[in-house]
Amino acid sequence: MGMTLKIMDLPQNERPREKLLRYGAETLANNELLAIILRIGSKQENIISLCGRIISECGGLNGLLSSSAEEFMNLKGVGSAKATQLLALIEISKRFRSFKSGEEYKITSPKDIAQYLMEEMRYLKKEYLKLVMLNTKNVIISIKDISIGNLNSSIVHPREVFYEAIKKCSASVVICHNHPSGDPTPSKEDISITIRLKECGKLLGIEVLDHIIIGNGTYTSLKEKGIL
């Protein structure tokens, strides 16, 4: 029975850490970058091979970013320690992508909101309805999850939406939800919910500026579509 290839058996300049320091992080493959973070393989498999298999069995980086602890631990060679490392890596990557260096984030177009929430929402496996609350200068005050699950008018209550907006003294709001299919085309229900919320906002003096639907890297603005 042959010995399993270990990282130390690789020529020194081919080991991920040494390669990164010598040639730069951009020269490393995805599995090599992941190997630097997870560090240790198993008796049956070296870390580079294990990381290649993790990425492959998750369905590439997109799949990796939307996997749960349970899904990770179902992979051979991944226990709770590696699963938590992967989840921490995913969370920090999402935070980096939406990191705004603590500055105020002003909304000037639907694209601004879409970009702000895209990385957080594009890989979600359920529909999340978020309320983006703005002050009089169109700066984001707060973002709140209003509902999770298939959007329909029976679960999206205007009182829940506007309760949050009133509590935060919002001047206006933008509604945002994702389509797990990746296609941001609005449904009839999406449109009817938006019109209903728009009417409620008029009565309360809190304008519903837009409803943005997030797909996988794409979005639809109901304002741009002329629905709002």
C-alpha atoms as one frame of an Amber mdcrd trajectory, in Angstrom:
protein
   0.000   0.000   0.000   1.545   3.313  -1.160   2.089   6.242   1.180  -0.266
   9.206   0.818   1.380  12.278  -0.677   1.791  14.933   1.990   2.316  18.664
   1.449   5.868  18.262   2.759   6.541  15.751  -0.033   5.940  18.441  -2.657
   8.951  20.422  -3.909   9.270  23.425  -1.597   8.359  26.018  -4.234   5.189
  24.041  -5.092   3.799  24.109  -1.551   0.901  26.569  -1.309   2.374  28.788
   1.426   5.777  29.050  -0.211   4.177  29.540  -3.644   1.990  32.365  -2.298
   4.914  34.169  -0.681   7.155  33.712  -3.704   4.760  34.370  -6.590   1.741
  36.122  -5.015  -1.728  34.935  -3.947  -3.190  35.451  -7.438  -1.007  32.623
  -8.829  -2.658  30.010  -6.589  -5.584  27.843  -7.683  -8.782  27.872  -5.595
  -7.928  24.551  -3.925  -4.442  25.826  -2.996  -5.885  28.994  -1.419  -8.363
  26.901   0.554  -5.520  24.545   1.567  -3.674  27.449   3.229  -6.747  28.130
   5.382  -7.721  24.532   6.253  -4.029  23.491   6.578  -4.364  19.784   7.437
  -5.687  16.954   5.285  -6.535  13.449   6.451  -4.580  10.179   6.568  -6.221
   9.201   3.281  -5.872  12.488   1.423  -3.506  15.464   1.386  -4.948  18.918
   1.971  -4.675  20.092  -1.672  -6.570  17.056  -2.913  -9.164  17.375  -0.115
  -9.730  21.072  -0.901 -10.117  20.321  -4.607 -12.759  17.726  -3.759 -14.589
  20.061  -1.322 -14.882  22.731  -4.039 -15.929  20.178  -6.647 -18.518  18.398
  -4.475 -20.029  21.736  -3.376 -20.484  22.703  -7.041 -17.659  25.239  -7.363
 -17.136  28.458  -5.425 -20.779  29.552  -5.820 -21.954  26.309  -4.211 -19.301
  26.578  -1.519 -20.554  30.063  -0.590 -24.106  28.831  -0.057 -23.351  25.563
   1.790 -24.389  24.893   5.392 -22.465  23.297   8.277 -24.450  20.091   7.777
 -23.624  19.975   4.056 -19.929  20.490   4.781 -19.868  17.760   7.431 -21.486
  15.334   4.993 -18.319  15.584   2.880 -15.720  12.890   3.490 -12.731  14.285
   5.389 -14.625  17.321   6.746 -15.466  17.335  10.455 -16.843  20.091  12.650
 -13.470  21.914  12.847 -13.084  22.236   9.062 -16.811  23.011   8.659 -16.527
  25.952  11.088 -13.381  27.198   9.319 -15.235  27.104   5.992 -18.294  28.881
   7.426 -16.098  31.578   8.991 -14.302  32.046   5.654 -17.636  32.354   3.803
 -19.021  34.868   6.288 -15.910  37.042   6.248 -15.828  36.980   2.424 -19.460
  38.181   2.333 -18.631  40.936   4.794 -15.593  42.023   2.804 -17.681  42.223
  -0.346 -20.293  44.460   1.232 -17.841  46.328   3.465 -18.282  50.069   3.186
 -15.424  51.099   5.521 -17.913  52.464   8.037 -18.879  55.370   5.796 -22.402
  56.514   5.188 -23.817  54.769   2.159 -25.918  57.097   0.018 -28.399  55.748
  -2.499 -28.560  57.613  -5.806 -29.896  54.850  -8.072 -31.401  51.326  -7.960
 -27.948  49.993  -8.877 -26.541  51.353  -5.581 -28.949  49.221  -3.534 -28.472
  46.183  -5.790 -24.679  46.390  -5.459 -24.910  46.901  -1.701 -26.996  43.738
  -1.178 -25.959  41.554  -4.138 -23.243  39.477  -2.490 -25.281  38.934   0.635
 -28.432  37.875  -1.246 -27.482  36.281  -4.577 -26.729  32.807  -3.165 -29.597
  32.541  -0.643 -31.635  29.357  -1.066 -34.821  30.906   0.369 -36.542  34.171
  -0.474 -35.683  36.955   1.950 -37.582  40.234   1.994 -35.413  43.071   3.279
 -36.439  46.599   4.078 -33.822  49.282   3.384 -34.588  52.403   5.412 -33.285
  55.802   4.307 -33.111  59.260   5.865 -34.001  62.537   4.116 -30.569  62.561
   2.410 -31.107  59.038   1.009 -28.433  57.600   3.310 -29.108  54.067   4.621
 -30.184  54.164   8.277 -30.882  50.458   8.695 -31.665  47.212   6.844 -34.091
  44.713   8.354 -35.271  41.225   7.343 -39.079  41.368   7.182 -39.886  37.839
   6.024 -38.256  34.597   4.907 -39.903  32.138   2.512 -41.994  32.448  -0.637
 -43.296  35.964  -0.985 -47.049  36.300  -0.982 -49.415  38.976   0.211 -50.609
  36.830   3.106 -47.170  36.923   4.801 -45.981  40.379   3.740 -47.984  42.598
   6.068 -47.678  46.355   5.502 -47.803  46.824   9.282 -44.551  44.825   9.708
 -42.842  46.757   6.938 -43.890  50.174   8.164 -43.549  49.367  11.871 -39.786
  49.122  11.316 -39.706  52.199   9.089 -41.616  54.311  11.644 -39.461  53.033
  14.519 -36.297  54.148  12.673 -37.833  57.505  11.620 -37.310  56.638   7.942
 -38.026  59.284   5.319 -38.329  56.625   2.621 -37.779  52.914   2.079 -36.673
  50.474  -0.610 -38.009  46.920  -0.567 -35.591  44.257  -1.710 -35.941  40.511
  -2.116 -34.101  37.712  -3.875 -35.180  35.016  -6.311 -33.263  31.793  -5.471
 -33.720  30.672  -9.109 -31.273  33.436 -10.062 -33.829  35.037 -12.425 -34.924
  38.464 -11.122 -38.069  38.731 -13.282 -40.900  40.052 -11.073 -43.949  37.842
 -10.516 -47.543  39.146 -10.475 -47.451  38.731  -6.693 -44.249  40.801  -6.450
 -45.953  43.601  -8.368 -49.200  43.489  -6.357 -47.299  43.520  -3.026 -45.281
  46.520  -4.227 -48.353  48.524  -5.267 -50.039  47.720  -1.933 -46.998  48.856
   0.056 -46.652  51.992  -2.097 -50.265  52.967  -1.263 -49.697  52.363   2.471
 -46.519  54.447   2.345 -48.435  57.380   0.848 -50.853  57.374   3.794 -48.001
  57.288   6.301 -45.768  59.803   4.537 -42.990  57.225   4.011 -42.320  56.875
   0.306 -41.618  53.434  -1.162 -38.896  54.465  -3.617 -38.355  51.093  -5.281
 -38.670  47.334  -5.071 -35.487  45.593  -6.183 -35.363  41.897  -7.004 -31.933
  40.277  -6.749 -30.941  37.384  -9.009 -27.550  35.728  -9.370 -25.428  38.726
 -10.352 -28.439  40.507 -11.900 -31.312  42.563 -10.566 -34.635  44.116 -11.572
 -35.843  47.498 -10.350 -39.612  47.906 -10.431 -39.065  51.668 -10.594 -36.890
  51.324 -13.719 -39.558  49.009 -15.175 -42.135  51.769 -14.705 -44.217  49.680
 -12.271 -43.633  52.109  -9.393
